[in-house]
C-alpha cells in the first residue's frame, strides 16, 4: 500500500509560481511512476505531467501540451517525494491538483493509476 500526500497549493497571481510536492509512505517510491492530474470545477480530470521511475533506463517525463515549458516534474527518491514546479501560472491553471502512483511506466490516463493523494487546491487570480 502507498499513501500519497500533496502539499504546496495556494493562491497566486497570474504569472507567479508554485511548487507542489507529493510525498509517499508505505513502500519504496522510486519503483513507481507518478503522475499529476488536475480537475477544475465542472470539468473532467486531466493529465498534467508524469515522471517515470529512476532505474536502469533513466528518468522519463511527459507533459500535456498546455503546460510544456512552464511546468517541470522531478523527483527526489531519497525523500520519497515528487515535485511539480509550476511557473508562469495562468488563471486557467486553477484546479485541484492530485498526484497518483502506479507500477510500471508512466501513463496519461488517470484510471491507470493505483494510488491517489487527496489533492491540493491551486488558484490563480488574474
Beta strands, then each sheet from edge to edge (+ up, - down):
strand 1: 3-7
strand 2: 10-13
strand 3: 18-25
strand 4: 32-39
strand 5: 46-51
strand 6: 61-63
strand 7: 71-76
strand 8: 81-86
strand 9: 95-103
strand 10: 115-116
strand 11: 120-125
sheet 1: 1+ 3- 8+ 7-
sheet 2: 2+ 11+ 9- 4+ 5- 6+
sheet 3: 2+ 11+ 9- 10+
end
